[in-house]
Amino acid sequence: MENFSYQHYVSDTSFLDAYNTYQAKYAQQMRESDRIILELVREIQMKHDFNTGSMKLLDIGCSTGNLLLYIKRRFPQLILTGGDLSESSLKVCRTNQELKEVEFEVMDLLNLPSGAGYNIITINAVLYMMDDTQFESAMRSVAGALKPGGTMIAFDFFHPYPQDLHINEISSSHPYGLRLRFRPIDMVRKVLAQTGLKNSVFRPFTLPFDLAVSGAPEDLITYTVPTLEGKNLPFRGTLFQPWCHMTAVRV
Ligand SMILES: C[S@@+](CC[C@H](N)C(=O)[O-])C[C@H]1O[C@@H](n2cnc3c(N)ncnc32)[C@H](O)[C@@H]1O
């Protein structure tokens, strides 16, 4: 499919049904990347003066709500919203009793409510599906929905090399292709500066433990490959995935 975009992803119901099942596993067992997001939320929360009001966090692209579940357990005082374009995923969120105080809405990352005044917006594994125009719109939309001084926390494919990679993955879960974009950090920094986000920090992600290859190759399950420095690099199939946590602050 030539013009694959995130709209195809969020409307592919058979894929989303399988994806929601995959997510159910991580409702019981926090992913290492989510643990780091919680740590970043903790650092921001420590600096917040609660006399000025409570803290509002939006998780956009929240899927079945796992990250919000962990945030709610650890930071019960935060006011939480989950947004996604997939109705079927939001339906799973709304039936979870543990998430009953969280507001869930159909929301488009590219068109978040301007002036919503969130202190934190998390974007966990969503941006890699976006082309350049969509990525810039997403950053502009996030800046508009954050309070001045508010922080975006993104987990995505960002790397330090001058290589702008566009990959079309055709696999059993995406037989018509899934666009993966590996963005150079310098390029992302330019977009952030243009869209009113500053003080960006990029933290390349490696796993603190080894994930053995498991299952058949066609299952495409994440595994790790050790480096000589003792880091464990995440791979999926033949591909090294340059996952990275990025934070930036609204001017
Ligand atoms: C790969 S999943 C990641 C889900 C979850 N954040 C996680 O880390 O497990 C991408 C999610 O982003 C949602 N999504 C994609 N494009 C979106 C958009 N423009 N606005 C809101 N949600 C979007 C999809 O429906 C899906 O739930």
The ligand as an SDF file (V2000), in Angstrom:
LIG
                    3D

 27 29  0  0  0  0  0  0  0  0999 V2000
    1.6920    0.8140   18.6040 C   0  0  0  0  0  0  0  0  0  0  0  0
    0.2670    1.3140   19.4490 S   0  0  0  0  0  0  0  0  0  0  0  0
    0.9360    1.8470   21.0070 C   0  0  0  0  0  0  0  0  0  0  0  0
   -0.0700    1.7280   22.0990 C   0  0  0  0  0  0  0  0  0  0  0  0
    0.3790    2.1730   23.4830 C   0  0  0  0  0  0  0  0  0  0  0  0
    0.6580    3.5830   23.5300 N   0  0  0  0  0  0  0  0  0  0  0  0
    1.5480    1.3670   23.9460 C   0  0  0  0  0  0  0  0  0  0  0  0
    2.6610    1.9080   24.0400 O   0  0  0  0  0  0  0  0  0  0  0  0
    1.3990    0.1940   24.2010 O   0  0  0  0  0  0  0  0  0  0  0  0
   -0.2170    2.8290   18.6900 C   0  0  0  0  0  0  0  0  0  0  0  0
   -1.5150    3.3910   19.2540 C   0  0  0  0  0  0  0  0  0  0  0  0
   -1.6690    4.7200   18.7530 O   0  0  0  0  0  0  0  0  0  0  0  0
   -2.9950    4.9050   18.2920 C   0  0  0  0  0  0  0  0  0  0  0  0
   -2.9370    5.9800   17.3020 N   0  0  0  0  0  0  0  0  0  0  0  0
   -2.3580    5.9590   16.0840 C   0  0  0  0  0  0  0  0  0  0  0  0
   -2.4590    7.1600   15.4900 N   0  0  0  0  0  0  0  0  0  0  0  0
   -3.1220    7.9650   16.3610 C   0  0  0  0  0  0  0  0  0  0  0  0
   -3.5360    9.3290   16.3150 C   0  0  0  0  0  0  0  0  0  0  0  0
   -3.2920   10.1000   15.2500 N   0  0  0  0  0  0  0  0  0  0  0  0
   -4.1840    9.8390   17.3780 N   0  0  0  0  0  0  0  0  0  0  0  0
   -4.4470    9.0580   18.4680 C   0  0  0  0  0  0  0  0  0  0  0  0
   -4.0850    7.7680   18.5670 N   0  0  0  0  0  0  0  0  0  0  0  0
   -3.4260    7.2240   17.5230 C   0  0  0  0  0  0  0  0  0  0  0  0
   -3.3940    3.5260   17.7880 C   0  0  0  0  0  0  0  0  0  0  0  0
   -4.7900    3.3580   17.7290 O   0  0  0  0  0  0  0  0  0  0  0  0
   -2.7400    2.6390   18.8350 C   0  0  0  0  0  0  0  0  0  0  0  0
   -3.5760    2.4650   19.9570 O   0  0  0  0  0  0  0  0  0  0  0  0
  1  2  1  0
  2  3  1  0
  2 10  1  0
  3  4  1  0
  4  5  1  0
  5  6  1  0
  5  7  1  0
  7  8  2  0
  7  9  1  0
 10 11  1  0
 11 12  1  0
 11 26  1  0
 12 13  1  0
 13 14  1  0
 13 24  1  0
 14 15  1  0
 14 23  1  0
 15 16  2  0
 16 17  1  0
 17 18  1  0
 17 23  2  0
 18 19  1  0
 18 20  2  0
 20 21  1  0
 21 22  2  0
 22 23  1  0
 24 25  1  0
 24 26  1  0
 26 27  1  0
M  CHG  2   2   1   9  -1
M  END
$$$$
